[in-house]
Amino acid sequence: MQNLTGRKIVNLFIGNPGMGKSVLCTSVSGRQFVSGISLGVGLTAKFDQAVVGKAGPLLGQIVADSPGLDDICAKRNAALEIEHALKQDAHYKIFFVGMLVNGRVTPSDMATIEVVMRALPKNTPFYVIINQVGSDQEMKFVQSGECLKFFQHYKPHHIYAIPRLPEIASQSNAVFPQTILSEVEKFILGCPPSNKIEQQDVGKIETDEEKWAKLREEYEKAIKAAQAAAQKAAQDAAEANRLLAIALQPPPPQPQPQPHHAPRPQPPHPCGQPCKRGGKKHGCTGHGCARSPVSWYPHDQHLCANHNSFAAWPHY
């Protein structure tokens, strides 16, 4: 079926088990896709699709759900179903659905993206939806595009985050609230579809477990390296900010130099003669004509200020 633009557009949701693909398909299409909690294996075992019949921006487009690819019990079957979903001679919008674990994209999700994109024509656009984002920090991590550094060989054209919704987390066959659904539909509508993918354009999706293990290991190392680089960059930025803050601080007040005072001029000596008690015996070089405090000392003696006191007389 063609949508209003005259092209057959398939919105294909791919991901690992438990990522919320079926809830997305149910919410967007208006038709129930099986969803809920399943232990060990994914609930979706076969490719399933529906035409959006409800009024809205995606009217007439196809919404397709696919089995979880990294399912140890049914990997090959899931790969065949995804290949089948991609062989509809249509224009595709391919959405990989994943979740953050400990604030990072998982190696399993990265491996899923790589093995599927290897099977498609080069430069086929794809998009990533991070579901159940739980914190403001994780939401900023996705919306800022910082998480794109974890994508090595294939990078999404756009990435979108859906917040965690506790009210539907444990429900079977749940749907998004209208406020969330409107934003999701707006995002899907704004993603350009691929060129038409013919059946012969789709290759085989890798399912060899040894190759998958090696691919996951490579992404694990790459993710750890990217995290270490991001941590180092954050530390360098913090140190640079610290040094900048120090540089911008006003200099401490410097002690003001004390004004230089010229020596106080001594008043001229009244007579200009040396102290009579000076000389070699007492070593006095002062001058003065101070009068003696003792009445019996001759008043005509010339005494300096140091010797014109009663304490000076015991020397005699």
N, C-alpha and C positions, 0 to 999 in steps of 0.2 A: 504494500500500500504506500502511496506517495502522500507527503504532507502538502501543506498549502503552497510551498515553493515549487512543487512539481518534481522534487527529488525524493528518492527513497532514503530516509535518514534513520539509521539505527543507533540508538544510544545504548552501548554495550558496557555493562558493569562487570569487571573482572577483579578477582582478589582471592585471598586465602580464606579458609573457613572462619566464620564468626566475625567477619568485618562489618556486617550490616548491609550487604549488597541487596538482599531481598527486601529489607525495610525501605531502602531507597527506591527500589523498583515499584513496590506497592504504593508508596506515597506519591511518586511522580505520575504513575500511569492511572491510578484509580482502580486497578484490578489487583486482586489479592495474589501475592506471591508467597509461598510457604516460607515462614521465618520463625525464629525462636531459639531456644537454647538446645544445643546438641553436644554430647560429650564424645570426643574422639574423632568423629567425622562430621562433615558439613551436612546441613539439611538439604541443600540443593544438589541433586545427583545428575540432573539433565538440564541442558540448555532450555530456557523458557523465555517466551517473549509475549508482549501484548502491545496493541496499538493504543496510543493515548486518545481516548474518546471524550474525556471530560473537557469542558471549556477551559482554555488556558493557553499560555504561550507555546506549549509543546503539542498542541492538538494535531493529530495525524502522524506524529513521529512514532517510531517503534522504540519501546523500552525492552531490553533483553537482559536476563539474569543468567549467570553461568556458574558452574560448580567451582568450589575452592580448589585451586590448582595444587597447592602444597599440602596435599592430603595423602599421607603415607599409605592409606588403604585403597585409594582410588585415583592415583595420580594420572595413569594413562587414560582412564575413562574420562577424567576431567579435561585432559588435553584434547581428546577427540571431540568432546562437546564444544570446547572453545573454538577449535578449528571449524566445526560445523557452523557455529554462530557467526564466524568471520567470512563465510562463503555464501553470502546472500546477494552478491552483486549490488552492493549499496554504498552509500556514503556513510562513513562511520564517525561517531564520536566515542572514543574509547576512554573509559574512566576506570582507573585502577583505584580500588578502595582499600584503605589500610588504617592502622591505628598506631599511635606513638606508644612505645614501651620505654619507660624510664627516660622520657623526653627525647626519644630519637626514633627515626624510621628503622624498622627491623630489617636484618639481612634477608629474611625470608620474603618480605614484600619486595625488596630490591631485586632478588633473584626472579621472582614471578614476573616483574616488569620486563626484565631483560630477556627471558626465554620467549615471552609472547612477542616482544618487539622484534626479535631476531627473525620471527616467522612472517613478518609483514614487510611490505616495500619500504625502502629507505626513506627517511624523512616523513614517515606517517606521523601526524600529530597525535599526542595523547595527553590526558589530563589526570591529575591525582586528587582524590578526595580523602582527607584525613578525618575519619569519623571518631566521635566520642572524645573530643578534646576536653580535658578535665580542668585545666587551670588557665588563669590569665597569662601566665608565663609561656605555657605551651601554645596558647592561641596566638600570642605575639610571635613566637618562634615560627609558626606556619605562615601567618599573614604577612610577616616581614620578608618572607622568601629565604630566611636564613637556613631552613631545612634543605634548600636546593643543593647545598654543598655536599650532601650525602649521595646525590645521584651521580654516578660515575659515567657510564657509557651512553645512557639515554636520559635526557632531561625533559621533564614535562613542560608543555607550553604554558599551563596555568596550574595552580594548586589552590585548593579550597578546604576550609576547616568547618566542620559541623560540631557544635558543642555537645558535651555529654548531657543526655536527657534521662535523669534517674526515673522519671515517671513511666518511661517505656522500656527501660533496660531489661526488666524481667518478664515482659509481656510476649506472648506468642502472637504472630501476625499483627505486629504493631505498625502504626503510621506516625509520621511526624506531625507536630502541631502546625497549624496553618502559617504561623509567623515564620517558623523555620522552613517550611515547604516553599513559601514564596521566594525566599532568598536562594534556596537550592535550584528552583526552576529558573530563576534569573541567571544564575551562574551557568547552568546547562545551556540555556538559550544563547548566552554570549560566547560559547565556545565554538569556533568554526569547525565544520566537519572536514573529514579527509576528502581527498580525491576518491573517485569511485574505485573500490577494491573489488576486482574480479576474483572468481574462484581460483584461477590459476596463479593468482598473486600470493596466495597464502601457502606458506611452507609448513613443515612439520614442527610442532612444539616439543622441545626436548623434555624427556621424562626420566632419563637415566639417573638413578639416585646418586651414583658416585659423582657424576658431573654436577648435580644439584648441590651435593655436599661441598664440593670444591668451590662452586660459585658462592654459596653462603659464607664459606670461610673467607673468601676474597673480600666480600662486602663487609664482613665483621671487622677485618683488619682496616679496611678503608674508612669505616665509620669511626673506629677508635682513633685512627690517625687524624681524621677531621675534628673529632672532639678535642684531642690533645692540642691541635693547632688553634682551635677556637679558644680553649682555656689559656694557652700561651698569649694569644692576641689580647684577651681580656686582662691578663696580668700586666702585659706591656702597656696597655692603655691606662690602667690604674696607676702604674708607676709614672707614666708621662704626666698624668693629671696631678699626681702628688708633687712632682718636680715643678710643674707649671704654677701650682698654688704657692709653692715656696718662692718661686721667682717673682710672683706678683705681690708678695707681701711687702709693705713699706719697710725701708731699712730702719734699724734701731736708731734711736737718737744718739748722736755723737756728742761727747762732752765738749762744751764750748771752751775755747782757749781763754785762759785768764788774761785780762789786760796787763800789759807790762807796765809796772810802775817804776819810774826813775827813783833812785835813792833820794830820800828826803834830804834836802840840803841842811847841813848843820849850821846853826847860827855862828857867826864869827866869834872868836874868843875875845873877851873884853880887852885883854892885854897882849895876847899873842905869845906869851912866854910859857915855857914848859913847866909841867908840874914839879914842884920842889921835891916831891918824894919819888920822882922818876929816876931815870938813870939805870945803871947796871944793877944796883942793889934790889930794886923792886920791879924793874922792867916796865915802868909806867911811861907811856908815850903821850898821855893825854895833855890837854891844856885846860886852863881855866883859872879864874880868880875868885873861886867860891870862898866864902869866909868860914873859918873853923867853928864847929859848934861848941868848942871848949873855950872858956873865957880867957884861960891863961895862955892860949897859944897866940903867938904874934899875929896880928891881923894883916900884916903886910906880906905874909907868905902866899905864894901862888899855888893853889891846890886844884887838882882835877876833881870831877864829881865823884869818882870812885874813892878817892882818899879823903874827901871832905866829910868824914863821918867819925863818930866816936869809936866804931869797931876797928878802924884802921890804926888807932894809936897804940895798941899793945905791941906793935912791932918795935916800939921805942922803949 
